[in-house]
Structure formats: C-alpha cells, structure tokens
Amino acid sequence: MVEFLQNILIYLGLYNGKIDGIFGPNLKNALIKFQRQNRLNADGIVGPRTWLALRPYIDGGLGFIIPTNINYSYYILQININSLKTLYPFLEISSSGKSVLGNDIPVIKIGRGEKEVFYSASIHANEWITSPVLMKFLADYCYTYVNDLTIYGYSARQLYETTTIYIMPMINPDGVNLVTGEISPNSSLYTNTQLIANRYPNISFPNGWKANIRGVDLNLQFPAGWNEARRIKFSQGFTTPSPRDFVGLGPLTEPESLAIYNFTLEHNFRLILTYHTQGEVIFWQFQNYTPNESLSIGTQFSNVSGYSLEETPYNSSFAGYKDWFIQNYIRPGYTIEVGRGTNPLPTSQFDEIYKDNLGILVLGAILI
C-alpha cells in the first residue's frame, strides 16, 4: 500500500523519491503537502479524511487507474476492480471461489457476444506482473469501447458485440500477497511459509514462491496426466509442500485450482489464454492433442508478439490448466510466457510486455 501511495503522490508531482515501499521522511512531507492543498489536518497520516481526498485518483476519475510500476498485490487489484466498475458500470464482477485464506478470486466479464473466451493470470505467485497486464488491457478496452475507438486496429464496439471475454486476473491472491510484501514478516503466516521454504534452501524466499499459501503449485493440480506430473516432480525432490513444483496430495485439492476448474466447466469457452512468466514463449498443445486451428492461431499470436511458438517440454507438460482444457474440450488453449529474466520480473519490463501482448489479447477474442 505504501508503494501505491508513493505512486499517486508522484503522479500529483508531490513526491520525487523512489518507489520502495518505505514510509520515510520524504514521503511524509509529500503527504503533508497533499493534505495542506486539500485543507486537511497536515499530520502526515493517511487517516479517513485523507483517504477520502485520495479516492478520486485511486478510482481513476482523475486519470490514475492501473499502476504498472509497483508491486501489484491483491489489495491493489481490488482497488482497481472497484475503480473500473465505478467508471464502467457495464462490467460484471463476480467471484469464482475463495483462496485458502478466504480471499475472493475475482472474475470480470466484458462484452455480450455469443462467443466466450477466457484469460487468466497469476496462478503462480511470483508471476504477478501478469495481473496488471490483464487489468491494463481491460482498462484500455473499456476506454476504447465507450469512446467508439479501435483497440489494436479493431473496433472495440464490434468486438464487444461479438465476443464475451472473461478475465480472472489473479488466481493465487494469497501467494501474490506473500511475494509482493503484503504479508508482514512479523506474522505467523509469514513464519509458516518460511518454514516450508526452509526445506528447499536452493529456492529464494519469498521471491521464489510460486505456490499457493499451503505450498501447492496450483498449475500442477489438474486432471491431465497428474500422476505423471507427480512422478516427475517427486523424482526432482518436490515431495512435500514447497515454494514451487509440489503437486499436492491429488488433483484439485486446492480451492484456487478448483475455482478455475469449476468456472471453466460452467462456461463454453472457445479459447483460453493462461499468462505466466518468463521466456517470451507460447505453448500451444498438450501431448498428442492438437485442436483444430490451434497451430494457425498460435502462429498469428507469435507473429504479433514476436514470441516463439513451441511445444511444451516433457517434464513441464502435465497437470497444468491449459493441458486440462485442451484435453477436456479439444479447443485452442495457450500458455503465454511473458518477459525474460528472473521471477518476479521487474516492473521496468511492463511496457514492453504489454506492447508485445496487446495483439494476442485482442486477436484471442477475434480469431476463434
């Protein structure tokens, strides 16, 4: 939340320090300036009245909507969803289920076309940069729709009438909060996850955390060769709850995986995109399942993004959400691995990632 405040005050020209999540003297002075400008008690504390004065910027009415240069926590996601709903009442917001810690796993619906497609992000905690990618796409789509503009060269209003897009921007809110610093190091919850991580000292903590808060890798939870995934991951040493690669005690034991599974069963998605990091790669098939149009659509995704289109490596090709979708529906499903480097990717890569993926996000709703 401190990073979010720093970002707003930079936007207002009141703070010129680093976005570092530290509430230091420079930030306090900037906040005091804001309070004086708004005839508030200049105490440098974000109390109820100061928060109310900040709301127009938080809600997007004065130009500030999706922050793309800070750690994107579940808390910020909730603010952004509420902001977009305020600005664009035609959005439909629902919950697909709850996380281990009881956080809602939100879904946003946009469009009223017969065709349904589904985009998801942050099934892995330290891949949270994928969440603002989907949220910025949603914000840009809404803006172009209400202003009768184009998005990636296509009429937003025509897209709205022909295709319904469902977006699940953060499947793993608990894990994301751990990696982004929303869970205090002084809490028992943090201590419990650290005890899990201590069994795997070669994985950095908390930056290396991909799993849900119980140490189960949510993208190894689906009934698509789960036993083979278990064999592979156990042979690699991931036999207990871990920051990554532990498959759990069986498929669909975790509430987050079960939420996206059930949500998918309730719909008739013609295509799904599941966003991950990193490698700038698009994975398009599952074993010998090659749905009609999958290769041709994937090739167009590759062309507009510059990402390579590849088959999934064997040891990573079981029990994923995309794998199950292709197996169950024989329809196009894609894992999009954005950016390059070490997870979590730095926000300095965001603009390039978004530019590379805007075409995929638009064409995913058009080509099918």
C-alpha positions as CSV (number, residue, x, y, z in Angstrom):
1,M,0.0,0.0,0.0
2,V,2.9,2.4,0.7
3,E,4.1,1.9,-2.9
4,F,0.6,2.7,-4.2
5,L,0.7,6.0,-2.1
6,Q,4.1,6.8,-3.4
7,N,2.9,6.3,-7.0
8,I,-0.2,8.6,-6.5
9,L,1.9,11.4,-5.0
10,I,4.5,11.1,-7.9
11,Y,1.5,11.4,-10.3
12,L,0.5,14.6,-8.4
13,G,4.0,16.0,-8.6
14,L,4.4,16.0,-4.8
15,Y,6.9,13.1,-4.3
16,N,10.1,12.7,-6.2
17,G,11.7,9.8,-4.3
18,K,11.9,6.2,-5.1
19,I,9.0,3.8,-5.2
20,D,10.4,1.5,-2.5
21,G,7.5,0.8,-0.1
22,I,9.2,2.7,2.7
23,F,7.2,5.4,4.5
24,G,10.2,7.7,5.1
25,P,10.5,11.5,5.7
26,N,10.3,12.4,2.0
27,L,7.0,10.6,1.6
28,K,5.6,12.0,4.8
29,N,6.5,15.5,3.6
30,A,4.8,14.9,0.3
31,L,1.7,13.6,2.1
32,I,1.7,16.7,4.3
33,K,1.8,18.9,1.1
34,F,-1.2,17.0,-0.3
35,Q,-3.1,17.4,3.0
36,R,-2.4,21.2,3.0
37,Q,-3.5,21.5,-0.6
38,N,-6.8,19.8,0.3
39,R,-7.3,21.7,3.6
40,L,-6.8,18.7,5.8
41,N,-5.1,18.2,9.1
42,A,-1.4,18.1,7.9
43,D,-0.2,15.3,10.2
44,G,1.4,13.0,7.6
45,I,-1.0,10.2,8.4
46,V,-3.4,8.6,5.9
47,G,-6.5,8.8,8.0
48,P,-10.1,8.6,6.9
49,R,-10.3,12.2,5.6
50,T,-7.0,11.9,3.7
51,W,-8.1,8.6,2.2
52,L,-11.3,10.2,1.1
53,A,-9.3,13.0,-0.6
54,L,-7.2,10.5,-2.4
55,R,-10.1,8.4,-3.7
56,P,-10.7,10.4,-6.9
57,Y,-7.1,9.5,-8.0
58,I,-7.5,5.9,-6.8
59,D,-10.8,5.5,-8.6
60,G,-9.5,6.7,-11.9
61,G,-11.7,9.7,-12.3
62,L,-8.7,12.0,-12.5
63,G,-6.6,9.9,-14.8
64,F,-4.9,7.4,-12.5
65,I,-6.2,3.8,-12.9
66,I,-3.8,0.8,-13.2
67,P,-0.4,1.3,-11.6
68,T,2.2,-0.7,-13.6
69,N,5.4,0.4,-11.9
70,I,4.8,-1.1,-8.4
71,N,4.4,-4.5,-6.8
72,Y,0.9,-5.5,-7.8
73,S,-0.8,-7.0,-4.7
74,Y,-4.2,-8.4,-4.3
75,Y,-5.2,-5.3,-2.3
76,I,-4.3,-3.1,-5.3
77,L,-6.2,-5.4,-7.6
78,Q,-9.3,-5.0,-5.5
79,I,-9.0,-1.2,-5.7
80,N,-8.5,-1.3,-9.4
81,I,-11.5,-3.6,-10.0
82,N,-13.7,-1.2,-7.9
83,S,-12.3,1.8,-9.8
84,L,-13.1,0.2,-13.2
85,K,-16.6,-0.8,-12.1
86,T,-17.2,2.8,-11.0
87,L,-16.0,4.2,-14.3
88,Y,-17.6,1.5,-16.5
89,P,-20.8,0.1,-14.9
90,F,-21.3,-2.3,-17.8
91,L,-18.5,-4.5,-16.4
92,E,-19.8,-7.6,-14.5
93,I,-17.8,-8.5,-11.4
94,S,-18.1,-11.9,-9.7
95,S,-16.2,-14.3,-7.6
96,S,-15.2,-17.8,-8.9
97,G,-14.4,-19.0,-5.4
98,K,-12.1,-18.3,-2.4
99,S,-8.5,-18.9,-1.7
100,V,-7.0,-20.8,1.2
101,L,-7.1,-17.5,3.3
102,G,-10.7,-16.7,2.2
103,N,-9.9,-14.1,-0.4
104,D,-12.3,-13.9,-3.3
105,I,-10.9,-14.9,-6.7
106,P,-12.4,-12.3,-8.9
107,V,-13.7,-12.6,-12.5
108,I,-14.5,-9.7,-14.7
109,K,-16.9,-10.1,-17.7
110,I,-16.9,-7.7,-20.6
111,G,-18.9,-8.0,-23.8
112,R,-22.2,-9.6,-24.8
113,G,-21.3,-11.7,-27.8
114,E,-22.2,-15.4,-28.2
115,K,-18.5,-16.4,-28.4
116,E,-16.8,-16.8,-25.0
117,V,-13.1,-16.7,-24.3
118,F,-11.2,-16.8,-21.0
119,Y,-8.0,-15.1,-19.9
120,S,-6.3,-15.8,-16.6
121,A,-3.1,-14.7,-14.8
122,S,-1.1,-15.1,-11.6
123,I,-1.7,-18.8,-11.0
124,H,1.9,-18.6,-9.9
125,A,2.6,-16.1,-7.1
126,N,5.9,-14.7,-8.3
127,E,4.5,-14.2,-11.8
128,W,2.2,-11.4,-10.5
129,I,3.3,-9.0,-13.3
130,T,0.8,-10.8,-15.5
131,S,-2.1,-9.4,-13.4
132,P,-1.6,-5.7,-14.3
133,V,-1.1,-6.9,-17.9
134,L,-4.7,-8.2,-18.0
135,M,-6.0,-5.3,-15.9
136,K,-4.5,-2.7,-18.2
137,F,-5.9,-4.5,-21.2
138,L,-9.3,-4.4,-19.6
139,A,-9.0,-0.6,-18.8
140,D,-7.8,0.1,-22.4
141,Y,-10.6,-2.0,-23.8
142,C,-13.2,-0.2,-21.7
143,Y,-11.9,3.2,-22.7
144,T,-11.9,2.5,-26.4
145,Y,-15.4,0.9,-26.1
146,V,-17.1,3.9,-24.5
147,N,-15.3,6.3,-26.9
148,D,-16.0,4.3,-30.0
149,L,-12.3,3.8,-30.8
150,T,-10.2,0.9,-32.0
151,I,-8.0,-1.3,-30.0
152,Y,-5.1,-2.9,-31.8
153,G,-6.8,-1.7,-35.0
154,Y,-10.2,-3.4,-34.3
155,S,-13.4,-1.7,-33.4
156,A,-13.9,-2.1,-29.7
157,R,-17.7,-1.8,-30.0
158,Q,-17.8,-4.6,-32.7
159,L,-15.6,-6.7,-30.5
160,Y,-17.9,-6.1,-27.5
161,E,-21.0,-7.2,-29.6
162,T,-19.4,-10.4,-31.0
163,T,-17.3,-11.8,-28.1
164,T,-17.7,-12.1,-24.3
165,I,-14.3,-12.0,-22.5
166,Y,-13.9,-13.4,-19.0
167,I,-10.8,-12.3,-17.1
168,M,-9.6,-13.9,-14.0
169,P,-6.6,-11.6,-13.2
170,M,-5.3,-13.2,-10.0
171,I,-5.9,-16.9,-9.3
172,N,-3.4,-17.0,-6.4
173,P,-4.1,-13.9,-4.3
174,D,-2.5,-15.3,-1.1
175,G,0.7,-16.3,-2.8
176,V,0.9,-12.9,-4.6
177,N,0.5,-11.1,-1.3
178,L,3.4,-13.1,0.1
179,V,5.7,-12.2,-2.8
180,T,4.7,-8.6,-3.0
181,G,5.2,-7.9,0.7
182,E,1.6,-7.5,1.8
183,I,2.1,-10.3,4.4
184,S,4.1,-9.0,7.2
185,P,7.4,-10.8,8.0
186,N,6.4,-10.5,11.7
187,S,3.2,-12.5,11.1
188,S,2.7,-16.2,11.9
189,L,1.5,-16.7,8.4
190,Y,4.9,-15.5,7.0
191,T,6.7,-17.7,9.5
192,N,4.7,-20.8,8.4
193,T,5.6,-20.2,4.7
194,Q,9.2,-19.6,5.6
195,L,9.3,-23.0,7.4
196,I,8.0,-24.6,4.2
197,A,10.7,-22.7,2.2
198,N,13.4,-23.8,4.6
199,R,13.1,-27.4,3.4
200,Y,14.1,-26.1,-0.1
201,P,17.1,-23.8,0.6
202,N,18.0,-23.5,-3.0
203,I,14.8,-21.6,-3.7
204,S,14.9,-17.9,-2.7
205,F,12.3,-16.7,-0.3
206,P,9.9,-15.1,-0.8
207,N,10.8,-14.2,-4.4
208,G,11.0,-17.8,-5.5
209,W,7.5,-18.6,-4.2
210,K,5.1,-19.8,-7.0
211,A,2.7,-22.0,-4.9
212,N,-0.4,-21.1,-3.0
213,I,-0.1,-20.3,0.7
214,R,-0.1,-24.0,1.6
215,G,2.9,-24.8,-0.7
216,V,1.0,-26.5,-3.5
217,D,1.8,-25.5,-7.1
218,L,-1.7,-24.6,-8.5
219,N,-0.7,-25.3,-12.1
220,L,0.1,-28.9,-11.2
221,Q,-3.3,-29.6,-9.9
222,F,-5.4,-30.5,-12.9
223,P,-6.6,-34.0,-14.1
224,A,-4.4,-34.1,-17.2
225,G,-1.6,-36.6,-16.5
226,W,-1.5,-35.6,-12.8
227,N,0.1,-39.0,-11.9
228,E,2.9,-38.4,-14.4
229,A,3.4,-34.9,-13.1
230,R,3.6,-36.4,-9.6
231,R,6.2,-38.9,-10.7
232,I,8.3,-36.2,-12.4
233,K,8.2,-33.7,-9.6
234,F,8.8,-36.3,-6.9
235,S,11.9,-37.5,-8.8
236,Q,13.1,-33.9,-8.8
237,G,12.8,-33.8,-5.0
238,F,9.5,-31.9,-4.6
239,T,7.8,-34.4,-2.3
240,T,6.4,-32.1,0.4
241,P,4.8,-28.6,0.4
242,S,7.3,-26.3,-1.4
243,P,7.6,-22.8,-2.8
244,R,7.1,-24.5,-6.2
245,D,6.5,-27.8,-8.0
246,F,4.7,-29.7,-5.3
247,V,1.7,-31.3,-7.0
248,G,-0.4,-31.7,-3.8
249,L,-2.0,-34.9,-2.5
250,G,-4.2,-35.3,-5.5
251,P,-5.7,-33.3,-8.4
252,L,-7.9,-30.3,-7.4
253,T,-7.3,-30.5,-3.7
254,E,-6.6,-26.7,-3.5
255,P,-9.5,-24.2,-3.6
256,E,-7.9,-21.9,-6.1
257,S,-7.4,-24.7,-8.7
258,L,-10.9,-26.0,-8.0
259,A,-12.3,-22.5,-8.5
260,I,-10.9,-22.1,-12.0
261,Y,-11.8,-25.7,-12.9
262,N,-15.4,-25.3,-11.9
263,F,-15.7,-21.8,-13.5
264,T,-14.5,-23.3,-16.8
265,L,-17.0,-26.2,-16.6
266,E,-19.8,-23.6,-16.2
267,H,-18.9,-21.9,-19.5
268,N,-18.4,-22.7,-23.2
269,F,-15.0,-21.1,-23.8
270,R,-13.8,-21.4,-27.3
271,L,-10.3,-20.4,-26.4
272,I,-8.3,-19.8,-23.3
273,L,-5.1,-17.8,-22.5
274,T,-3.2,-18.5,-19.3
275,Y,-0.5,-16.0,-18.5
276,H,2.9,-16.9,-17.0
277,T,6.4,-15.6,-16.9
278,Q,9.1,-15.8,-18.4
279,G,10.8,-16.7,-21.7
280,E,8.8,-15.0,-24.4
281,V,7.3,-18.3,-25.5
282,I,3.8,-19.5,-26.4
283,F,3.0,-23.2,-25.6
284,W,0.1,-24.4,-27.7
285,Q,-0.5,-28.1,-27.4
286,F,-0.9,-30.9,-24.8
287,Q,0.7,-34.3,-25.7
288,N,-0.9,-35.5,-28.9
289,Y,-4.0,-33.2,-28.6
290,T,-3.8,-30.6,-31.4
291,P,-7.2,-29.0,-31.7
292,N,-8.3,-27.5,-35.0
293,E,-7.0,-24.0,-35.6
294,S,-4.6,-24.2,-32.6
295,L,-1.5,-24.1,-34.6
296,S,-2.7,-21.4,-37.1
297,I,-4.0,-19.1,-34.2
298,G,-0.8,-19.7,-32.3
299,T,1.3,-18.8,-35.3
300,Q,-0.6,-15.5,-35.6
301,F,0.0,-14.9,-31.8
302,S,3.7,-15.5,-32.4
303,N,3.7,-13.1,-35.4
304,V,2.1,-10.2,-33.5
305,S,4.1,-10.7,-30.3
306,G,7.5,-11.8,-31.5
307,Y,7.3,-14.7,-29.1
308,S,8.3,-18.2,-30.3
309,L,5.6,-20.8,-30.7
310,E,6.9,-24.1,-29.1
311,E,5.8,-27.5,-27.8
312,T,5.9,-27.8,-24.0
313,P,9.0,-29.6,-22.6
314,Y,8.0,-33.1,-21.5
315,N,8.8,-32.5,-17.8
316,S,6.6,-29.5,-17.7
317,S,3.8,-30.8,-19.8
318,F,1.4,-32.4,-17.4
319,A,-1.4,-31.4,-14.9
320,G,-1.5,-27.7,-16.0
321,Y,-4.7,-25.8,-16.5
322,K,-4.0,-25.3,-20.2
323,D,-3.3,-29.0,-20.5
324,W,-6.6,-30.0,-18.9
325,F,-8.6,-27.5,-21.0
326,I,-7.1,-28.9,-24.3
327,Q,-7.6,-32.5,-23.2
328,N,-11.2,-31.9,-22.0
329,Y,-12.5,-29.6,-24.7
330,I,-10.2,-30.2,-27.7
331,R,-10.2,-26.5,-28.2
332,P,-7.3,-24.0,-28.5
333,G,-5.5,-23.2,-25.2
334,Y,-2.3,-21.3,-24.8
335,T,0.3,-20.7,-22.1
336,I,1.9,-17.3,-22.7
337,E,5.2,-16.9,-21.0
338,V,5.9,-13.1,-21.0
339,G,9.2,-11.3,-20.4
340,R,12.7,-12.5,-19.7
341,G,14.9,-12.9,-16.6
342,T,14.3,-14.0,-13.0
343,N,10.9,-14.1,-11.4
344,P,9.4,-11.9,-10.2
345,L,10.2,-9.8,-13.3
346,P,10.9,-6.1,-12.7
347,T,8.2,-3.6,-13.5
348,S,10.7,-2.0,-15.9
349,Q,9.7,-4.7,-18.3
350,F,6.0,-4.0,-18.1
351,D,5.6,-1.6,-21.1
352,E,7.4,-3.9,-23.4
353,I,5.4,-6.9,-22.1
354,Y,2.2,-5.1,-22.6
355,K,3.1,-3.9,-26.1
356,D,4.0,-7.5,-27.1
357,N,0.8,-9.0,-25.8
358,L,-1.9,-6.5,-26.7
359,G,-2.2,-8.1,-30.1
360,I,-2.6,-11.6,-28.6
361,L,-5.3,-10.3,-26.1
362,V,-7.3,-8.7,-28.9
363,L,-6.9,-11.5,-31.5
364,G,-7.8,-14.1,-28.9
365,A,-11.3,-12.7,-29.0
366,I,-11.4,-12.3,-32.7
367,L,-9.7,-15.3,-34.4
368,I,-11.8,-18.1,-32.9
